[in-house]
Amino acid sequence: MKKSILFLSAAVTLLATAACQNFKKGEGGLEYNIVKDAGAEKAQSGDLLSVDMIVTTDRKDSLLQSTYDIGLPQIVNIAPDSIPGLYAGDYNSMFKFLGEGDSAIFKLNLDTMAARMGQPKPEFADKFVTFKIKVRKHFKKGSLTDSALYAQIDEYFKSEVDGLKNGEEGKLASYISTNKLDPKKTESGLQYAVNEEGKGNKPVIGDTVVVNYTGKLVGGKIFDTNNAELAKKENKFNPMRQYEPLRFRIGHDPVIQGWTEAFQLLTKGSKATLLIPSHLGYGERGGGEIPPYAPLVFDVELVDVIAGPKADTTAVN
């Protein structure tokens, strides 16, 4: 699986250190390696941690989750041990080893988890799920009310999201430089580079376009494609989906604004790279695997253009 540049640069220190150290064995089959102990107070029940986390299995090409792909940390709530189903050596207990500034690698034993939970072992791994964790911030419950504690979280996350917003332009510039692109830029902020010029007329409002596409974040993570083989390679394959060229009617069918504009700039047969700022994409809310204020990259091919009704040149609101 292709890993993002962010993922690789952030994980390399943890992986290199882990290769030189032995894992200690804890309760419940949990294995752990404290890569860095910053000396801060460790998390307790009721606390919350803001963490960067990479989750993998003990199988080849097994990335399950990475907060580095979306650029936002994950908030982990440390639950009380008294909650039914929790046990020493489970996911919850891992975080009690950690405080602000710490980093560690944990191997969660799935045989133990299945036995303690009375459920079948997950099929996506053999014996372990590995968590590579770095703690950004520790929110201590102490005597705070829940509302006061979560007010801190809200303020913290607002700052993190603002950071994404302010960094958007730089991310696009970096992607363009790294991939040696020379895109054209429209007044809206859309950028596009035609890699293979097609022939014929450009589609207009009311026309139906038939397209192949792959969408990804600027870090390299693919979030959608109609290419079945690529979807399988990237663990995105959905057997319930038909992998065929997508059809949509420009100005009528609901697609992101960046697509409505971009496909009117291409001729049939063109292949292009679209660089879409968030205000022409999924905006401040994001969606699914797309974080807030995420610039998007689409590699597209305009397979066909089907003319719409001659009298219909106005988009439906």
C-alpha positions as CSV (number, residue, x, y, z in Angstrom):
1,M,0.0,0.0,0.0
2,K,1.3,3.5,-0.8
3,K,1.9,5.3,2.4
4,S,1.7,9.1,2.5
5,I,4.8,11.3,3.0
6,L,3.4,12.5,6.3
7,F,2.9,8.9,7.5
8,L,6.4,7.9,6.6
9,S,8.2,10.9,8.1
10,A,6.2,10.7,11.3
11,A,6.6,6.9,11.8
12,V,10.2,6.5,10.9
13,T,11.5,7.5,14.4
14,L,9.1,5.1,16.2
15,L,10.0,2.2,13.8
16,A,13.7,2.8,14.0
17,T,13.7,2.9,17.8
18,A,11.5,-0.2,18.1
19,A,13.9,-2.2,16.0
20,C,16.6,-1.6,18.6
21,Q,14.6,-2.4,21.7
22,N,12.8,-5.4,23.1
23,F,9.1,-5.3,23.9
24,K,8.1,-5.8,27.5
25,K,5.2,-8.2,28.3
26,G,2.3,-6.9,30.4
27,E,-1.0,-8.2,31.6
28,G,-3.5,-9.8,29.2
29,G,-0.8,-10.6,26.7
30,L,-0.2,-6.9,26.0
31,E,3.4,-6.2,24.7
32,Y,4.7,-2.6,24.9
33,N,7.8,-0.6,24.0
34,I,8.0,2.9,25.6
35,V,9.9,4.8,22.9
36,K,10.0,8.1,24.7
37,D,9.1,8.9,28.3
38,A,8.8,12.7,28.7
39,G,8.4,12.3,32.5
40,A,4.9,13.8,32.6
41,E,2.0,12.5,34.7
42,K,0.4,9.4,33.2
43,A,-3.2,9.3,32.1
44,Q,-5.9,8.1,34.5
45,S,-9.5,7.0,34.2
46,G,-11.6,10.0,33.2
47,D,-8.7,11.7,31.4
48,L,-8.5,12.3,27.7
49,L,-5.5,12.2,25.4
50,S,-4.9,13.8,22.1
51,V,-2.8,11.3,20.1
52,D,-1.3,10.7,16.8
53,M,-1.8,7.0,16.1
54,I,-0.9,4.4,13.4
55,V,-2.7,1.1,13.6
56,T,-1.4,-2.0,11.8
57,T,-1.9,-5.7,11.9
58,D,0.7,-8.6,11.8
59,R,-0.1,-9.2,8.1
60,K,1.6,-7.8,5.0
61,D,0.3,-4.4,3.8
62,S,-1.8,-4.1,6.9
63,L,-2.4,-0.4,7.6
64,L,-5.8,0.0,9.3
65,Q,-5.7,3.6,10.4
66,S,-3.3,6.6,10.5
67,T,-4.2,10.0,12.0
68,Y,-1.3,11.4,9.9
69,D,-3.4,10.8,6.7
70,I,-6.0,13.3,7.8
71,G,-3.7,15.7,9.7
72,L,-5.8,15.7,12.9
73,P,-5.2,13.9,16.2
74,Q,-7.5,11.4,17.7
75,I,-9.1,12.1,21.1
76,V,-9.0,9.0,23.4
77,N,-11.2,8.8,26.5
78,I,-9.7,6.8,29.3
79,A,-12.6,4.7,30.6
80,P,-12.9,3.4,34.2
81,D,-11.7,-0.1,34.7
82,S,-15.1,-0.9,36.3
83,I,-16.9,-0.7,32.9
84,P,-18.0,-4.2,31.8
85,G,-15.9,-5.8,29.1
86,L,-12.6,-4.0,30.0
87,Y,-9.7,-6.0,31.2
88,A,-6.0,-5.5,31.9
89,G,-4.0,-5.5,28.7
90,D,-6.9,-4.2,26.5
91,Y,-7.1,-1.1,24.2
92,N,-8.1,1.2,27.1
93,S,-5.3,0.1,29.4
94,M,-2.6,0.9,26.9
95,F,-3.1,4.6,27.3
96,K,-2.5,4.5,31.0
97,F,1.1,4.0,30.3
98,L,1.3,7.4,28.6
99,G,1.4,11.1,29.4
100,E,1.9,14.3,27.5
101,G,4.9,14.1,25.1
102,D,5.3,10.3,25.4
103,S,5.4,7.9,22.5
104,A,5.1,4.1,22.5
105,I,4.3,1.0,20.5
106,F,1.8,-1.5,21.8
107,K,0.9,-5.0,20.5
108,L,-2.7,-5.9,21.5
109,N,-3.1,-9.7,21.8
110,L,-6.2,-10.7,19.9
111,D,-6.4,-14.2,21.4
112,T,-6.7,-12.7,24.8
113,M,-9.3,-10.2,23.6
114,A,-11.4,-12.9,22.0
115,A,-11.3,-15.0,25.1
116,R,-12.1,-12.1,27.5
117,M,-14.8,-10.7,25.2
118,G,-16.3,-14.0,24.3
119,Q,-16.3,-13.1,20.7
120,P,-14.5,-14.5,17.6
121,K,-11.1,-13.2,16.8
122,P,-11.1,-10.5,14.1
123,E,-10.2,-11.9,10.6
124,F,-8.0,-8.9,9.6
125,A,-5.0,-10.1,11.8
126,D,-3.4,-13.3,13.0
127,K,-2.4,-12.6,16.6
128,F,-1.6,-8.9,17.2
129,V,-2.8,-5.4,16.3
130,T,0.0,-2.9,16.7
131,F,-0.5,0.7,17.8
132,K,2.2,3.3,17.3
133,I,1.2,6.2,19.5
134,K,2.5,9.7,20.2
135,V,0.7,11.9,22.8
136,R,0.2,15.5,21.8
137,K,-1.8,16.7,24.9
138,H,-3.1,15.3,28.1
139,F,-6.5,16.6,29.4
140,K,-6.8,15.8,33.1
141,K,-10.3,15.2,34.5
142,G,-9.4,15.9,38.1
143,S,-12.2,17.8,39.7
144,L,-13.4,19.3,36.5
145,T,-17.1,18.8,35.4
146,D,-17.6,17.0,32.2
147,S,-18.8,20.2,30.5
148,A,-15.6,22.0,31.6
149,L,-13.4,19.2,30.4
150,Y,-15.1,19.0,27.0
151,A,-15.0,22.7,26.6
152,Q,-11.2,22.4,26.7
153,I,-11.4,19.7,24.0
154,D,-13.6,21.9,21.8
155,E,-11.2,24.8,22.1
156,Y,-8.3,22.6,21.4
157,F,-9.9,21.0,18.3
158,K,-10.9,24.4,17.0
159,S,-7.2,25.4,17.1
160,E,-6.2,22.2,15.3
161,V,-8.8,22.8,12.6
162,D,-7.7,26.4,12.2
163,G,-4.2,25.0,11.6
164,L,-5.5,22.9,8.7
165,K,-7.2,25.9,7.2
166,N,-4.1,28.1,7.4
167,G,-1.9,25.4,6.0
168,E,-4.0,24.5,3.0
169,E,-2.2,26.8,0.5
170,G,1.2,25.5,1.6
171,K,0.1,21.9,1.1
172,L,-1.0,22.6,-2.4
173,A,2.2,24.4,-3.3
174,S,4.2,21.5,-1.8
175,Y,2.3,18.9,-3.8
176,I,2.8,20.9,-7.0
177,S,6.5,21.3,-6.4
178,T,7.1,17.6,-5.3
179,N,5.2,16.3,-8.4
180,K,6.8,18.8,-10.8
181,L,3.4,20.1,-12.0
182,D,2.8,23.3,-14.0
183,P,-0.9,23.8,-13.5
184,K,-3.1,26.5,-14.8
185,K,-5.2,28.4,-12.2
186,T,-8.7,29.8,-12.6
187,E,-10.2,32.7,-10.8
188,S,-12.0,30.4,-8.4
189,G,-8.7,28.9,-7.2
190,L,-9.0,25.6,-9.1
191,Q,-5.7,24.4,-10.6
192,Y,-5.4,21.8,-13.3
193,A,-2.7,20.3,-15.4
194,V,-3.6,18.5,-18.7
195,N,-1.4,15.5,-19.0
196,E,-2.8,14.2,-22.2
197,E,-4.8,16.5,-24.5
198,G,-8.1,15.1,-26.0
199,K,-10.0,16.2,-29.1
200,G,-13.4,17.7,-29.7
201,N,-15.6,20.2,-28.0
202,K,-15.5,20.9,-24.3
203,P,-18.7,20.0,-22.3
204,V,-21.1,22.7,-21.2
205,I,-23.8,22.9,-18.6
206,G,-26.4,20.3,-19.3
207,D,-24.0,17.8,-21.0
208,T,-23.4,14.5,-19.5
209,V,-19.7,13.5,-19.0
210,V,-18.3,10.0,-18.6
211,V,-15.2,10.0,-16.4
212,N,-12.6,7.8,-14.8
213,Y,-11.1,9.2,-11.6
214,T,-8.9,8.6,-8.6
215,G,-9.2,11.0,-5.7
216,K,-6.6,11.5,-3.0
217,L,-5.4,13.8,-0.3
218,V,-2.2,15.8,-0.9
219,G,-0.4,13.4,1.4
220,G,-1.0,10.6,-1.0
221,K,-3.9,8.7,0.6
222,I,-6.5,7.5,-1.9
223,F,-10.0,8.0,-0.7
224,D,-12.0,7.0,-3.8
225,T,-11.5,5.5,-7.3
226,N,-13.5,3.8,-9.9
227,N,-10.5,1.7,-10.8
228,A,-11.2,-1.8,-9.4
229,E,-7.6,-3.0,-9.4
230,L,-6.3,0.2,-7.7
231,A,-9.1,-0.1,-5.2
232,K,-8.0,-3.6,-4.3
233,K,-4.4,-2.5,-4.0
234,E,-5.3,0.3,-1.7
235,N,-7.8,-1.8,0.4
236,K,-10.7,0.3,-0.8
237,F,-12.4,-2.4,-2.8
238,N,-16.2,-2.7,-2.3
239,P,-17.6,-5.9,-3.8
240,M,-21.1,-4.3,-3.8
241,R,-20.0,-1.5,-6.1
242,Q,-19.8,-1.4,-9.8
243,Y,-16.4,-0.2,-11.0
244,E,-17.2,1.5,-14.2
245,P,-16.8,5.1,-15.6
246,L,-18.9,7.6,-13.7
247,R,-21.6,9.6,-15.4
248,F,-22.9,12.9,-14.3
249,R,-24.7,15.8,-15.9
250,I,-22.8,19.0,-15.5
251,G,-24.7,21.6,-13.5
252,H,-27.5,19.2,-12.6
253,D,-26.1,16.2,-10.8
254,P,-24.7,16.8,-7.3
255,V,-20.8,16.8,-7.5
256,I,-18.4,19.1,-5.8
257,Q,-18.0,22.6,-7.3
258,G,-14.5,21.9,-8.4
259,W,-15.7,19.1,-10.7
260,T,-18.5,21.2,-12.2
261,E,-15.9,23.8,-13.2
262,A,-13.0,21.5,-14.1
263,F,-14.7,19.2,-16.6
264,Q,-15.9,22.2,-18.6
265,L,-12.2,23.0,-19.2
266,L,-11.3,19.6,-20.7
267,T,-12.0,18.0,-24.1
268,K,-13.1,14.4,-24.7
269,G,-10.2,12.0,-24.2
270,S,-8.2,14.4,-22.0
271,K,-6.4,13.1,-18.9
272,A,-5.6,15.7,-16.3
273,T,-4.7,16.3,-12.7
274,L,-7.1,18.5,-10.8
275,L,-6.0,20.4,-7.7
276,I,-9.1,21.4,-5.8
277,P,-9.0,23.8,-2.7
278,S,-11.4,22.9,0.1
279,H,-13.8,25.7,-0.7
280,L,-14.5,24.0,-4.1
281,G,-14.5,20.6,-2.4
282,Y,-15.8,19.5,1.0
283,G,-15.1,22.7,2.9
284,E,-14.8,23.3,6.6
285,R,-16.7,20.1,7.5
286,G,-14.9,17.5,5.3
287,G,-16.6,14.2,4.9
288,G,-15.7,10.5,5.5
289,E,-12.0,10.2,5.1
290,I,-11.7,13.8,4.0
291,P,-10.8,16.2,6.9
292,P,-11.9,19.8,7.2
293,Y,-10.1,22.3,4.9
294,A,-8.6,19.5,2.9
295,P,-7.3,20.3,-0.6
296,L,-7.9,17.4,-3.0
297,V,-6.1,15.9,-5.9
298,F,-8.0,14.1,-8.7
299,D,-6.4,12.2,-11.6
300,V,-9.2,12.1,-14.2
301,E,-9.9,11.0,-17.7
302,L,-12.8,12.5,-19.7
303,V,-13.9,9.3,-21.5
304,D,-16.9,10.7,-23.3
305,V,-19.2,13.8,-23.6
306,I,-22.9,13.3,-24.3
307,A,-24.6,16.5,-25.4
308,G,-27.6,17.6,-23.4
309,P,-30.9,19.1,-24.7
310,K,-30.1,22.1,-26.9
311,A,-32.5,24.3,-25.1
312,D,-31.2,23.3,-21.7
313,T,-28.1,25.3,-20.8
314,T,-29.0,26.5,-17.4
315,A,-28.1,24.6,-14.2
316,V,-30.8,23.6,-11.8
317,N,-30.4,25.2,-8.4
